Amino acid sequence: MRQSGADLVAVRHVPDEQRFVADVVGGEAEIAYTGPRDGVVALVHTEVPEESRGAGVGEAIASEALGWARASGLKVRPLCPFVAAFIRRHPEYQDLVA
């Protein structure tokens, strides 16, 4: 679990459900993934409740998911447009892209 962002978003990995989640205002935020397969994990969907958008929640979850991929020796396939844009804005993660 990592705490980051202005509101200290607590992100947790739920591997049995293949997602990273955070309890936030308005419900639960998440990044869902598939895999890994052949050393690659696909980040397929990001959801942040409307009430928590713009507060750094998506960025906190993306950072946690990408950190996990790096620590696990995995590459990522950013199928989710939010994650793809996040990686473009953060060059420190671009080496992870499969």
ZATIMAR-751589 format. One line per field, with one value per atom (N, C-alpha, C): residue number from 0; residue in three letters; atom name; x, y, z. Coordinates in Angstrom, 3 decimals. Example, Ala and Ser with C-alpha at 12.3 -4.5 7.8 and 13.67 -1.06 7.14 Angstrom:
<atoms>
n: c(0,0,0,1,1,1)
res: c(Ala,Ala,Ala,Ser,Ser,Ser)
atom: c(N,CA,C,N,CA,C)
xx: c(13.190,12.300,13.200,12.850,13.670,12.900)
yy: c(-5.690,-4.500,-3.300,-2.250,-1.060,0.030)
zz: c(7.800,7.800,7.800,7.080,7.140,7.870)
</atoms>
This chain:
<atoms>
n: c(0,0,0,1,1,1,2,2,2,3,3,3,4,4,4,5,5,5,6,6,6,7,7,7,8,8,8,9,9,9,10,10,10,11,11,11,12,12,12,13,13,13,14,14,14,15,15,15,16,16,16,17,17,17,18,18,18,19,19,19,20,20,20,21,21,21,22,22,22,23,23,23,24,24,24,25,25,25,26,26,26,27,27,27,28,28,28,29,29,29,30,30,30,31,31,31,32,32,32,33,33,33,34,34,34,35,35,35,36,36,36,37,37,37,38,38,38,39,39,39,40,40,40,41,41,41,42,42,42,43,43,43,44,44,44,45,45,45,46,46,46,47,47,47,48,48,48,49,49,49,50,50,50,51,51,51,52,52,52,53,53,53,54,54,54,55,55,55,56,56,56,57,57,57,58,58,58,59,59,59,60,60,60,61,61,61,62,62,62,63,63,63,64,64,64,65,65,65,66,66,66,67,67,67,68,68,68,69,69,69,70,70,70,71,71,71,72,72,72,73,73,73,74,74,74,75,75,75,76,76,76,77,77,77,78,78,78,79,79,79,80,80,80,81,81,81,82,82,82,83,83,83,84,84,84,85,85,85,86,86,86,87,87,87,88,88,88,89,89,89,90,90,90,91,91,91,92,92,92,93,93,93,94,94,94,95,95,95,96,96,96,97,97,97)
res: c(Met,Met,Met,Arg,Arg,Arg,Gln,Gln,Gln,Ser,Ser,Ser,Gly,Gly,Gly,Ala,Ala,Ala,Asp,Asp,Asp,Leu,Leu,Leu,Val,Val,Val,Ala,Ala,Ala,Val,Val,Val,Arg,Arg,Arg,His,His,His,Val,Val,Val,Pro,Pro,Pro,Asp,Asp,Asp,Glu,Glu,Glu,Gln,Gln,Gln,Arg,Arg,Arg,Phe,Phe,Phe,Val,Val,Val,Ala,Ala,Ala,Asp,Asp,Asp,Val,Val,Val,Val,Val,Val,Gly,Gly,Gly,Gly,Gly,Gly,Glu,Glu,Glu,Ala,Ala,Ala,Glu,Glu,Glu,Ile,Ile,Ile,Ala,Ala,Ala,Tyr,Tyr,Tyr,Thr,Thr,Thr,Gly,Gly,Gly,Pro,Pro,Pro,Arg,Arg,Arg,Asp,Asp,Asp,Gly,Gly,Gly,Val,Val,Val,Val,Val,Val,Ala,Ala,Ala,Leu,Leu,Leu,Val,Val,Val,His,His,His,Thr,Thr,Thr,Glu,Glu,Glu,Val,Val,Val,Pro,Pro,Pro,Glu,Glu,Glu,Glu,Glu,Glu,Ser,Ser,Ser,Arg,Arg,Arg,Gly,Gly,Gly,Ala,Ala,Ala,Gly,Gly,Gly,Val,Val,Val,Gly,Gly,Gly,Glu,Glu,Glu,Ala,Ala,Ala,Ile,Ile,Ile,Ala,Ala,Ala,Ser,Ser,Ser,Glu,Glu,Glu,Ala,Ala,Ala,Leu,Leu,Leu,Gly,Gly,Gly,Trp,Trp,Trp,Ala,Ala,Ala,Arg,Arg,Arg,Ala,Ala,Ala,Ser,Ser,Ser,Gly,Gly,Gly,Leu,Leu,Leu,Lys,Lys,Lys,Val,Val,Val,Arg,Arg,Arg,Pro,Pro,Pro,Leu,Leu,Leu,Cys,Cys,Cys,Pro,Pro,Pro,Phe,Phe,Phe,Val,Val,Val,Ala,Ala,Ala,Ala,Ala,Ala,Phe,Phe,Phe,Ile,Ile,Ile,Arg,Arg,Arg,Arg,Arg,Arg,His,His,His,Pro,Pro,Pro,Glu,Glu,Glu,Tyr,Tyr,Tyr,Gln,Gln,Gln,Asp,Asp,Asp,Leu,Leu,Leu,Val,Val,Val,Ala,Ala,Ala)
atom: c(N,CA,C,N,CA,C,N,CA,C,N,CA,C,N,CA,C,N,CA,C,N,CA,C,N,CA,C,N,CA,C,N,CA,C,N,CA,C,N,CA,C,N,CA,C,N,CA,C,N,CA,C,N,CA,C,N,CA,C,N,CA,C,N,CA,C,N,CA,C,N,CA,C,N,CA,C,N,CA,C,N,CA,C,N,CA,C,N,CA,C,N,CA,C,N,CA,C,N,CA,C,N,CA,C,N,CA,C,N,CA,C,N,CA,C,N,CA,C,N,CA,C,N,CA,C,N,CA,C,N,CA,C,N,CA,C,N,CA,C,N,CA,C,N,CA,C,N,CA,C,N,CA,C,N,CA,C,N,CA,C,N,CA,C,N,CA,C,N,CA,C,N,CA,C,N,CA,C,N,CA,C,N,CA,C,N,CA,C,N,CA,C,N,CA,C,N,CA,C,N,CA,C,N,CA,C,N,CA,C,N,CA,C,N,CA,C,N,CA,C,N,CA,C,N,CA,C,N,CA,C,N,CA,C,N,CA,C,N,CA,C,N,CA,C,N,CA,C,N,CA,C,N,CA,C,N,CA,C,N,CA,C,N,CA,C,N,CA,C,N,CA,C,N,CA,C,N,CA,C,N,CA,C,N,CA,C,N,CA,C,N,CA,C,N,CA,C,N,CA,C,N,CA,C,N,CA,C,N,CA,C,N,CA,C,N,CA,C,N,CA,C,N,CA,C,N,CA,C,N,CA,C,N,CA,C,N,CA,C,N,CA,C)
xx: c(0.851,0.000,0.894,0.606,1.359,0.424,0.939,0.165,0.840,0.077,0.642,-0.449,-0.058,-1.028,-1.373,-2.063,-2.384,-3.215,-4.082,-4.984,-4.491,-3.240,-2.699,-3.639,-3.739,-4.584,-3.918,-4.611,-4.098,-4.516,-3.525,-3.768,-3.378,-4.211,-3.887,-4.036,-3.203,-3.235,-4.120,-5.055,-5.934,-5.661,-4.600,-4.201,-5.249,-6.048,-7.086,-8.133,-8.282,-9.242,-8.549,-7.237,-6.414,-6.726,-6.533,-6.759,-6.056,-5.859,-5.357,-6.522,-6.779,-7.957,-7.617,-8.495,-8.411,-9.827,-10.097,-11.386,-11.303,-12.198,-12.164,-13.576,-13.660,-14.971,-15.745,-16.939,-17.769,-17.698,-16.834,-16.771,-15.366,-15.137,-13.861,-13.260,-11.986,-11.248,-10.433,-10.165,-9.423,-8.693,-7.657,-7.052,-7.127,-7.743,-7.864,-6.807,-6.321,-5.315,-5.590,-4.927,-4.953,-3.509,-3.330,-1.994,-1.425,-0.158,0.783,0.812,1.157,1.322,2.594,3.487,4.774,5.511,5.416,6.135,5.508,4.257,3.564,2.222,1.925,0.624,-0.087,-1.356,-2.152,-2.972,-2.758,-3.553,-4.738,-5.930,-7.064,-8.117,-8.184,-9.292,-8.975,-9.265,-9.148,-10.501,-10.914,-12.184,-11.963,-12.363,-12.319,-13.693,-14.337,-15.640,-15.555,-16.588,-16.616,-16.248,-16.699,-16.447,-14.962,-14.156,-12.737,-11.821,-12.395,-11.566,-10.859,-9.653,-8.866,-8.103,-8.172,-7.514,-6.254,-5.797,-4.595,-4.825,-6.075,-6.386,-5.910,-6.249,-5.834,-4.319,-3.642,-2.189,-1.598,-2.187,-1.696,-1.839,-2.967,-3.189,-2.286,-2.130,-1.245,0.190,0.649,2.010,2.199,1.198,1.287,1.333,0.460,0.420,1.731,2.252,3.495,4.688,4.668,5.716,5.721,4.530,4.405,4.955,4.594,5.087,6.617,7.200,8.662,9.281,8.762,9.309,9.150,8.155,7.895,8.630,9.363,10.087,9.192,8.041,7.070,7.115,6.726,6.456,4.951,4.522,3.096,2.609,1.360,0.657,-0.452,-0.283,-1.273,-2.479,-3.428,-4.625,-5.610,-5.530,-6.388,-5.843,-6.676,-6.204,-5.627,-6.183,-5.659,-4.236,-3.994,-2.661,-1.685,-2.100,-1.223,-0.810,-1.756,-1.450,-0.546,-0.786,0.042,1.491,1.696,3.048,3.700,2.952,3.515,3.982,3.243,3.593,4.720,4.997,5.996,7.034,8.078,9.058,9.771,9.743,10.394,9.715,8.511,7.807,7.842,8.355,8.284,9.070,10.088,10.848,10.043,8.908,8.077,7.153,6.976,5.994,6.496,5.648,5.980,5.870)
yy: c(-1.174,0.000,1.233,2.183,3.421,4.582,5.555,6.770,7.885,8.566,9.644,10.618,11.697,12.685,13.628,14.707,15.747,15.225,14.270,13.755,12.438,12.081,10.805,9.644,9.348,8.266,6.938,6.093,4.764,3.778,3.281,2.359,0.960,-0.015,-1.402,-2.274,-3.289,-4.243,-5.404,-5.768,-6.917,-7.908,-8.707,-9.577,-10.604,-11.093,-12.069,-11.480,-10.161,-9.469,-8.725,-8.832,-8.163,-6.671,-5.993,-4.556,-3.898,-2.599,-1.724,-0.823,-0.651,0.094,1.078,2.072,3.049,3.443,3.498,3.983,5.500,6.143,7.603,8.167,9.471,10.115,9.677,9.208,8.755,7.265,6.548,5.097,4.576,3.767,3.091,3.464,3.809,4.058,2.814,2.562,1.358,1.478,0.659,0.319,-1.193,-1.686,-3.126,-3.556,-4.790,-5.302,-6.758,-7.229,-8.644,-9.125,-10.401,-10.971,-11.121,-11.249,-11.120,-12.343,-12.063,-13.106,-12.786,-13.736,-13.554,-12.318,-12.071,-10.962,-9.598,-9.587,-8.325,-8.318,-7.197,-6.996,-5.889,-6.103,-5.102,-4.308,-3.001,-2.104,-1.669,-2.182,-2.105,-1.060,-0.634,0.260,1.023,2.312,3.143,3.777,3.767,4.386,5.149,6.423,7.259,7.904,7.773,8.410,9.915,10.429,11.839,12.778,12.445,13.310,13.410,12.461,12.436,12.767,13.071,13.396,14.727,14.793,16.010,16.146,15.129,15.182,14.320,13.810,12.989,11.517,11.108,9.700,8.790,9.126,8.309,8.210,9.336,9.349,8.447,8.479,7.640,6.160,5.795,4.389,3.975,4.847,4.529,4.346,5.219,5.102,3.778,3.391,2.130,0.938,0.931,-0.177,-0.272,0.849,0.840,0.473,0.901,0.510,-0.986,-1.557,-3.009,-3.735,-3.247,-3.887,-3.861,-2.713,-2.597,-3.553,-3.556,-4.408,-5.890,-6.220,-7.605,-8.010,-7.077,-7.374,-7.494,-6.830,-6.914,-5.678,-5.850,-4.741,-4.486,-3.337,-3.016,-2.695,-3.024,-2.626,-1.689,-0.380,0.580,0.705,-0.210,-0.186,0.882,1.264,2.312,3.675,4.537,5.852,6.705,6.592,7.366,6.944,5.645,5.142,5.500,5.385,5.742,7.210,8.089,9.516,9.763,9.052,9.198,8.843,7.755,7.330,8.364,8.935,9.970,11.182,11.522,12.678,12.373,11.084,10.675,9.771,10.375,9.585,8.508,8.620,7.598,6.242,6.193,4.921,4.412,5.178,4.800,3.542,3.232,2.012,0.752,0.899,-0.255,-0.683,0.188,-0.078,-1.202,-2.211,-3.380,-3.008)
zz: c(0.000,0.000,0.000,-0.843,-0.938,-0.638,0.074,0.308,-0.448,-1.312,-2.102,-2.468,-3.113,-3.529,-2.407,-2.749,-1.781,-0.621,-0.901,0.138,0.725,0.472,0.945,0.622,-0.650,-1.134,-0.786,-0.050,0.301,-0.783,-1.518,-2.630,-2.186,-2.512,-2.182,-3.433,-3.492,-4.594,-4.186,-5.039,-4.806,-5.946,-5.804,-6.913,-7.315,-6.375,-6.721,-7.662,-7.635,-8.507,-9.637,-9.707,-10.723,-10.808,-9.667,-9.662,-8.494,-8.652,-7.600,-7.233,-5.950,-5.510,-4.398,-4.279,-3.196,-2.825,-1.538,-1.058,-1.013,-1.750,-1.887,-1.760,-1.719,-1.693,-2.941,-2.757,-3.865,-4.130,-3.404,-3.598,-3.711,-4.727,-4.893,-6.237,-6.239,-7.469,-7.777,-9.061,-9.404,-10.726,-10.846,-12.128,-12.206,-13.263,-13.495,-14.509,-14.349,-15.270,-15.601,-16.645,-16.996,-17.099,-16.883,-16.948,-15.550,-15.465,-16.570,-17.477,-18.709,-19.707,-20.488,-20.549,-21.235,-20.723,-19.414,-18.810,-19.008,-19.497,-19.767,-19.058,-18.403,-17.777,-18.551,-18.860,-19.580,-18.567,-18.551,-17.693,-18.531,-18.186,-19.105,-18.775,-17.512,-17.165,-15.888,-15.910,-14.713,-14.451,-13.198,-12.798,-11.506,-11.509,-10.313,-10.176,-9.018,-8.842,-9.140,-9.732,-10.136,-8.986,-7.773,-6.618,-6.261,-6.728,-6.383,-7.562,-8.709,-9.874,-9.672,-10.181,-10.077,-8.765,-7.912,-6.602,-6.549,-7.694,-7.713,-7.471,-7.415,-7.128,-8.258,-9.488,-10.630,-10.723,-10.480,-10.527,-9.438,-8.246,-7.153,-7.490,-8.064,-8.409,-9.561,-10.559,-11.680,-11.196,-10.324,-9.788,-9.057,-8.289,-7.543,-8.498,-9.505,-10.461,-11.240,-11.678,-12.440,-11.559,-10.317,-9.382,-9.133,-9.023,-8.849,-10.077,-11.269,-12.490,-12.515,-12.204,-12.207,-11.183,-9.968,-8.904,-9.244,-10.043,-10.429,-11.699,-12.300,-13.531,-14.741,-14.715,-15.801,-16.688,-17.932,-18.841,-18.787,-19.283,-19.272,-20.687,-20.896,-22.111,-21.635,-21.827,-21.322,-22.267,-22.136,-22.976,-22.523,-21.280,-20.728,-21.170,-21.759,-22.195,-21.064,-19.863,-18.740,-18.422,-18.344,-18.025,-19.143,-20.403,-21.522,-21.426,-21.128,-20.990,-19.782,-18.685,-17.490,-17.816,-18.534,-18.891,-19.812,-20.746,-21.620,-20.810,-19.754,-18.910,-17.930,-17.699,-16.710,-17.372,-17.935,-18.684,-17.872,-16.546,-15.713,-15.823,-16.407,-16.579,-18.011,-18.940,-20.353,-20.681,-19.886,-20.120,-19.825,-19.160,-18.825,-19.968,-20.948,-22.007,-22.907,-23.086,-23.927,-25.401)
</atoms>
